[in-house]
Amino acid sequence: CCLCLAPTYELAVQTGKVVEKMGKRCVNIRVTYAVRGNRIPRGTKIEEQIIIGTPGTVLDWCFKLKLLDLKKISVFVLDEADVMIDTQGFLDQSVRIQRTLPQDCQMLLFSATFEDAVLRFAEQIILDPIIIKLRREEMTLTNIRQYYFLCENIQDKYKALCNIYGSITVGQAIIFCQTRRNAKWLSQELILDGHEVSILSGELTVEQRAAIIQRFREGKEKVLVTTNVCARGIDVEQVTIVVNFKLPTNQLHCPDFETYLHRIGRTGRFGKKGLAFNMVERHNLPLLRRIEEHFSEYSIPIKPALHV
């Protein structure tokens, strides 16, 4: 059996749907989802060969409901492995699962970004790992044009967003906020002004989140306001614009380079061109400059939006 862990419900389901499509050409390959909302009675025997889920639910299936015997897992996959290892809750859950696996279980860790500290930890839990890295000359963000609006406050940022609203609805757009509270406020303001948007954040039920992301994939909504729950791995081919309503930062209020990369990476996919707009308060301009410097080897400069 194969067990795959992902950090969010949305990413687990997306991965599973791809596996299901690939499995149609194989004999008797089936997938089950260990995610919140998929309720399976205690004592049920899991017969599917591939289990894809989030760490908390997988722990419940293994140790609380006794649905899954980890000793029978032969392949263990961590998707978005850097966030799974670098986030304390995910780390504790993932390590608890990993330590219960048989010694000969194959471990696969995937991510577009790996901090050195995270990579060192990964090398500690996998003996003699085979590491496959993208060559520097293959890494590029030049297909994503990046701009910024210099704003005085949140109301100024909102006005700048409204000024480009017609442009962001030409294709599809994702607007990233740093908190659920800001995402809720922004979506309500846009709706009150007559704009059509949907909101996706972690406070919604899994059924609501699934319905929203599906409608967005089908193009029924053009603009999605969200938090970092959609920053990683979510592929919607029609997304042409990403807006950072607030730059991503860590707990020390330093720029979160990896999250920025994953956010803007929701556009410019499948070889297409993309646009990224950053709404930046004047006092946060140094954060943007640090982001620009960090990716300078792979990216073109981030220009003022007045030049768009």
C-alpha positions as CSV (number, residue, x, y, z in Angstrom):
1,C,0.0,0.0,0.0
2,C,1.0,3.6,-0.5
3,L,0.3,6.4,2.0
4,C,0.5,10.0,0.8
5,L,0.3,13.0,3.2
6,A,-0.6,16.5,2.1
7,P,-0.9,19.7,4.2
8,T,-4.4,20.6,3.1
9,Y,-7.7,19.0,2.2
10,E,-7.7,20.7,-1.2
11,L,-4.2,19.4,-2.1
12,A,-5.0,15.9,-0.9
13,V,-8.1,15.7,-3.1
14,Q,-6.4,17.2,-6.1
15,T,-3.6,14.7,-5.9
16,G,-6.1,11.9,-5.5
17,K,-8.0,12.9,-8.6
18,V,-4.8,12.9,-10.6
19,V,-3.9,9.4,-9.3
20,E,-7.5,8.2,-10.1
21,K,-7.1,9.4,-13.7
22,M,-3.7,7.7,-14.0
23,G,-5.1,4.5,-12.4
24,K,-7.7,4.1,-15.0
25,R,-5.0,2.5,-17.2
26,C,-4.1,0.1,-14.4
27,V,-5.9,-3.0,-13.2
28,N,-7.8,-2.6,-9.9
29,I,-6.0,0.5,-8.6
30,R,-8.2,2.3,-6.1
31,V,-7.8,5.4,-4.0
32,T,-9.3,6.4,-0.6
33,Y,-9.2,9.8,1.1
34,A,-8.2,10.1,4.7
35,V,-9.5,13.7,5.0
36,R,-11.9,15.5,7.3
37,G,-15.5,14.8,6.3
38,N,-14.9,11.3,5.0
39,R,-16.4,9.3,7.8
40,I,-15.7,5.6,7.8
41,P,-17.1,3.3,10.5
42,R,-14.7,1.9,13.1
43,G,-13.5,-1.6,12.2
44,T,-13.9,-1.1,8.4
45,K,-11.1,-2.8,6.5
46,I,-9.4,-0.4,4.1
47,E,-8.9,-2.3,0.8
48,E,-7.7,0.5,-1.4
49,Q,-4.1,0.4,-2.4
50,I,-3.5,4.1,-2.2
51,I,-4.4,6.3,0.8
52,I,-4.2,10.0,0.4
53,G,-4.9,12.3,3.3
54,T,-4.0,15.0,5.8
55,P,-1.8,14.1,8.9
56,G,-4.5,14.6,11.6
57,T,-7.1,12.4,9.9
58,V,-4.5,9.8,9.0
59,L,-3.5,9.6,12.7
60,D,-7.2,9.1,13.7
61,W,-7.6,6.3,11.1
62,C,-4.4,4.6,12.4
63,F,-4.5,4.9,16.2
64,K,-8.1,5.9,17.1
65,L,-10.3,4.1,14.6
66,K,-7.9,1.3,13.8
67,L,-8.8,1.5,10.1
68,L,-5.2,1.4,8.8
69,D,-2.2,-0.8,9.7
70,L,0.9,1.3,9.1
71,K,3.0,-1.9,9.1
72,K,1.5,-2.7,5.7
73,I,2.6,0.5,4.1
74,S,5.4,0.0,1.5
75,V,5.6,3.6,0.1
76,F,5.2,6.8,2.2
77,V,5.0,10.1,0.4
78,L,5.2,13.6,1.9
79,D,3.8,16.2,-0.5
80,E,4.9,19.8,0.1
81,A,7.4,18.2,2.4
82,D,9.1,21.5,3.4
83,V,5.9,22.8,5.1
84,M,5.1,19.4,6.5
85,I,8.5,19.3,8.2
86,D,8.8,23.0,9.1
87,T,5.3,23.4,10.7
88,Q,5.3,22.1,14.2
89,G,1.9,20.4,14.2
90,F,2.5,18.7,10.8
91,L,6.0,17.8,11.9
92,D,4.9,16.0,15.1
93,Q,2.1,14.2,13.2
94,S,4.2,13.2,10.2
95,V,7.1,11.9,12.4
96,R,4.7,9.9,14.6
97,I,3.4,8.2,11.4
98,Q,6.9,7.8,9.9
99,R,8.2,6.1,13.0
100,T,5.5,3.4,12.9
101,L,6.2,2.4,9.3
102,P,8.3,-0.7,8.5
103,Q,12.0,-0.1,8.1
104,D,12.0,-1.1,4.5
105,C,9.2,1.4,3.6
106,Q,10.2,3.7,0.7
107,M,10.0,7.4,1.6
108,L,9.4,10.1,-1.0
109,L,9.5,13.8,-0.2
110,F,8.4,16.3,-2.8
111,S,8.4,20.1,-2.8
112,A,9.2,23.0,-5.0
113,T,11.2,24.6,-2.2
114,F,13.5,23.3,0.6
115,E,15.2,25.5,3.2
116,D,18.6,24.2,4.2
117,A,17.5,23.4,7.7
118,V,14.5,21.4,6.4
119,L,16.6,19.5,3.9
120,R,19.0,18.6,6.7
121,F,16.1,17.3,8.8
122,A,14.8,15.3,5.8
123,E,18.3,13.7,5.4
124,Q,18.2,12.7,9.1
125,I,15.0,10.7,8.8
126,I,15.9,9.1,5.4
127,L,19.2,7.1,5.5
128,D,21.3,7.5,2.4
129,P,18.7,9.5,0.5
130,I,18.7,10.0,-3.3
131,I,18.3,13.8,-3.8
132,I,17.0,15.1,-7.1
133,K,17.3,18.8,-7.5
134,L,16.3,21.2,-10.4
135,R,19.4,22.7,-11.9
136,R,19.8,26.4,-11.3
137,E,19.7,27.2,-15.0
138,E,16.3,25.5,-15.2
139,M,14.8,27.7,-12.4
140,T,13.1,30.8,-13.7
141,L,10.2,33.1,-12.8
142,T,10.6,35.2,-16.0
143,N,7.2,34.0,-17.3
144,I,5.5,35.8,-14.4
145,R,5.6,39.6,-14.6
146,Q,5.6,41.1,-11.1
147,Y,4.3,44.5,-10.2
148,Y,3.6,46.5,-7.0
149,F,1.2,49.2,-5.9
150,L,2.6,51.5,-3.2
151,C,-0.2,52.1,-0.7
152,E,-0.6,54.1,2.5
153,N,-3.1,51.9,4.3
154,I,-5.6,49.1,3.8
155,Q,-8.2,51.4,2.2
156,D,-5.6,52.6,-0.3
157,K,-4.8,48.9,-1.1
158,Y,-8.5,48.2,-1.6
159,K,-8.9,51.2,-4.0
160,A,-5.9,50.0,-6.0
161,L,-7.4,46.5,-6.2
162,C,-10.8,47.9,-7.4
163,N,-8.9,49.9,-10.1
164,I,-7.6,46.7,-11.6
165,Y,-10.7,44.6,-11.0
166,G,-11.7,44.6,-14.6
167,S,-8.3,43.3,-15.6
168,I,-8.2,40.5,-13.1
169,T,-11.6,39.1,-14.3
170,V,-10.5,38.7,-17.9
171,G,-9.2,35.3,-17.0
172,Q,-9.3,34.1,-13.4
173,A,-7.5,35.5,-10.4
174,I,-6.5,34.5,-6.9
175,I,-6.2,37.2,-4.2
176,F,-4.1,36.1,-1.2
177,C,-4.6,37.5,2.3
178,Q,-2.5,36.8,5.3
179,T,-5.3,36.0,7.7
180,R,-8.9,34.6,7.6
181,R,-10.1,37.9,9.1
182,N,-8.6,40.0,6.3
183,A,-9.9,37.5,3.7
184,K,-13.4,37.8,5.1
185,W,-13.2,41.6,5.3
186,L,-11.9,41.9,1.7
187,S,-14.5,39.6,0.2
188,Q,-17.3,41.3,2.0
189,E,-16.1,44.8,0.8
190,L,-15.8,43.5,-2.8
191,I,-19.3,42.0,-2.8
192,L,-20.8,45.1,-1.3
193,D,-19.3,47.1,-4.1
194,G,-21.0,44.8,-6.7
195,H,-18.0,42.6,-7.5
196,E,-18.5,38.8,-7.8
197,V,-16.0,36.9,-5.7
198,S,-15.8,33.7,-3.7
199,I,-13.9,33.1,-0.5
200,L,-12.0,30.1,0.6
201,S,-10.3,29.8,4.1
202,G,-9.7,27.2,6.7
203,E,-12.7,28.1,8.8
204,L,-15.2,26.7,6.2
205,T,-16.4,23.1,6.3
206,V,-14.7,20.6,4.0
207,E,-17.9,20.4,2.0
208,Q,-18.0,24.1,1.5
209,R,-14.3,24.2,0.6
210,A,-14.7,21.4,-1.9
211,A,-17.7,23.1,-3.6
212,I,-15.9,26.5,-3.8
213,I,-12.7,25.1,-5.3
214,Q,-14.7,23.0,-7.8
215,R,-16.8,26.0,-8.9
216,F,-13.5,28.0,-9.4
217,R,-12.0,25.2,-11.4
218,E,-15.1,25.2,-13.6
219,G,-14.8,29.0,-14.1
220,K,-18.1,29.7,-12.5
221,E,-16.3,32.3,-10.3
222,K,-13.6,34.4,-11.8
223,V,-12.0,35.7,-8.5
224,L,-11.1,33.7,-5.4
225,V,-10.1,35.4,-2.2
226,T,-8.2,33.1,0.0
227,T,-5.5,32.6,2.6
228,N,-2.3,30.5,2.3
229,V,-4.6,27.4,2.3
230,C,-4.4,27.7,-1.5
231,A,-0.8,28.9,-1.8
232,R,0.6,25.4,-2.5
233,G,0.0,22.9,-5.2
234,I,-3.5,24.0,-6.3
235,D,-3.5,23.9,-10.2
236,V,-6.2,25.9,-12.0
237,E,-5.0,26.4,-15.6
238,Q,-7.1,29.5,-16.3
239,V,-5.6,31.5,-13.5
240,T,-3.7,34.4,-15.1
241,I,-3.3,36.8,-12.2
242,V,-2.3,36.5,-8.6
243,V,-2.7,39.4,-6.1
244,N,-0.9,39.6,-2.8
245,F,-3.2,41.8,-0.9
246,K,-0.6,41.5,1.9
247,L,3.0,40.2,1.5
248,P,3.5,36.8,3.2
249,T,5.6,37.1,6.4
250,N,6.7,34.6,9.1
251,Q,6.2,34.9,12.8
252,L,9.2,37.2,13.0
253,H,7.6,39.6,10.4
254,C,10.4,38.7,7.9
255,P,9.5,38.0,4.3
256,D,8.3,34.4,3.8
257,F,10.2,33.7,0.5
258,E,8.8,30.2,0.0
259,T,5.2,31.2,0.5
260,Y,5.6,34.1,-1.9
261,L,7.1,31.8,-4.5
262,H,4.2,29.3,-4.1
263,R,1.6,32.0,-4.2
264,I,2.7,33.6,-7.4
265,G,3.3,30.1,-8.8
266,R,-0.5,29.7,-9.0
267,T,-0.2,31.7,-12.3
268,G,2.2,31.2,-15.2
269,R,1.6,27.5,-15.1
270,F,1.7,25.0,-17.9
271,G,4.2,27.2,-19.8
272,K,1.9,30.2,-19.9
273,K,2.5,33.8,-19.0
274,G,1.3,35.2,-15.7
275,L,0.9,38.4,-13.7
276,A,1.5,39.0,-10.0
277,F,0.4,42.2,-8.3
278,N,1.6,43.1,-4.8
279,M,-0.3,45.6,-2.6
280,V,2.5,47.1,-0.4
281,E,2.3,49.6,2.4
282,R,5.0,52.2,2.2
283,H,6.6,50.9,5.4
284,N,6.7,47.4,4.0
285,L,8.5,48.3,0.8
286,P,11.8,46.9,2.3
287,L,10.1,43.5,2.6
288,L,9.3,43.6,-1.1
289,R,12.9,44.6,-1.9
290,R,14.2,41.7,0.1
291,I,11.9,39.3,-1.8
292,E,13.1,40.8,-5.1
293,E,16.7,40.4,-4.1
294,H,16.1,36.8,-2.9
295,F,14.8,35.8,-6.3
296,S,16.9,38.1,-8.4
297,E,18.9,35.2,-9.9
298,Y,15.7,33.7,-11.4
299,S,13.3,36.6,-11.8
300,I,13.0,39.9,-13.5
301,P,12.7,43.1,-11.3
302,I,9.3,43.8,-9.6
303,K,8.1,47.1,-11.2
304,P,5.7,49.8,-10.0
305,A,2.2,49.0,-11.3
306,L,2.0,52.5,-12.8
307,H,4.1,51.1,-15.7
308,V,1.7,48.3,-16.5
